[in-house]
Amino acid sequence: MKKIFTILFAALLAGSFAFVSCGQSGDTTGTATSKKDSPSKITEKAMKALKNKDYEGAVRYMAGIEDATDEDISQMAALIGMIYEANGGLKDYEILSEEISEDGQNAVVGIKYTFGNGETNEDNEKLMLTEKGWVIKE
């Protein structure tokens, strides 16, 4: 069951990133990134938003969000919220590692998640550097 959840979670998350990346431009409030933040710091901010059930806040750290409409952001946040709430929310997280590519344009941050239902999962978040700073791309 845990493996099925992990695969489903990864597929939904990847699909939701693609949905936002392909969103049409509209009224947005922009991303939450900053050039001075490291990939780990951006990942930690997104995880903190998830832990606090601020799903729209977490979505703002994703690549392509600047082109998403407010409706796209709300739909993405609702989808992510359903996934996390189905598992009792995000109880805790731990940043395990950070690797930045040699060209400095991509990074992988290792994370350990603990859900409210007691299940744990380790995953890698992929980030990319944009003009505005690091954003989560997958």
N, C-alpha and C positions, 0 to 999 in steps of 0.2 A: 504494500500500500504506500509506503514511504517513497519508493522508487517511482511509482505512478504519479504521486503528488509532485515530486521533483521535476519529472518530465513535463507534466501538465503546467506547472508553474513556469518553467523555462520557456515553454512554447507560448504561453499567454503573455509573458513579459516581453519576449522577442516580438511577438505580433503587435503588442501595444506600442512598442518603440517604433515599429514600422508604420503603424497607424499615425502616430504623431509626426514622424518624419515626413510623411506624405501629405500631411494636413494642408489645407489651403490657408493662405494668409488672411488675417482678420484682426479683430481687436484683441490684443494680448498685453500682458503686463511684463513680458520678457522672462528671461531666465533668472535663476537665483545664484548664478556662478559669479566668481570674481577671479581676476587674473592672479591675485596674490595667493589664492588657496591651492594647496597641493591636491593631487588626485584622492589621497586618503581623506583629506579634510572635506572635500566635496561629497565623497561617499558617506562619510560620517554624518554630514548635514542631512543628506537624503535619508539615511537610516534613522536619525533622530526624528525627522518628520514622520516617517512610517511608524515609529514607536509611539509617537504622540497622536497617531491617527489623523495626521494632517496630510492626507493623500494628495491633495492638490499641491501642497508645498513640496512633496517628494517629486511629483511629476515635473516641477520646474527645474530640476537638475538634469533632465533628459535632453539628449541631442534632438534637434529639430523643433523644440518647443516654441522657439521664436516665430515659427510659421503657423503654429496651431491657433485655432480660434478658441475663445473661452469655452464654447460648447465641446470642442475636442478635448480640452483639458479636463473638463468636468466628467466626460465619459471615461476618459483614461483613469481618472482618480477613482471613479465608481468601480471600475473593473479591478483595479489594484486593491481597493478597499474590500471588495468581495473575497478576493483571494486570501488576504491576510485575516479578515474576520472569520472566515471558514476554519481557520486554524487557531483561533483564540487571540488574534492580533500578534504583533511583534513584542515579545516580552523583553528581549535583550539582543544585543549584537556585539561582535568583537571584530575589529580590524586586525587581520592576521598578517598581511603583507602588502607591499606596494612595489611594483616593478614598472619603471618607465622605459620605453623603447630607446634605442640609441639615438634616434633622430629627435626624441623629445616630443613627439606628436601623439603618442598613444601610451596608455598605461593599463595595467591590470591590478586591481585591488582585491585581495583575498578577504572574505568575510565569513564569520560564523554567525548564523542566525539561531535564535531560540524563540520558538513560538509559544503562545499562551497555553497551548495544549501539551507542552513539554517536548515536542519534537525539535530536533536540532538539524541544521543543514549547513554545509560549507559550500560556498560558491565563489566564483570570480566575477567581479564587475569589470567590464571593459569601458574605458574612458578614452576620449579624444580631446586634444587641445584645440580650442577655437579662438577667435579674436577676443572673445569675452572671458575665456578661461576654460577650465576643464568641465566636460559634460559627460554623463553616462550614456554610452551608445548602445549597449545591449544588456 
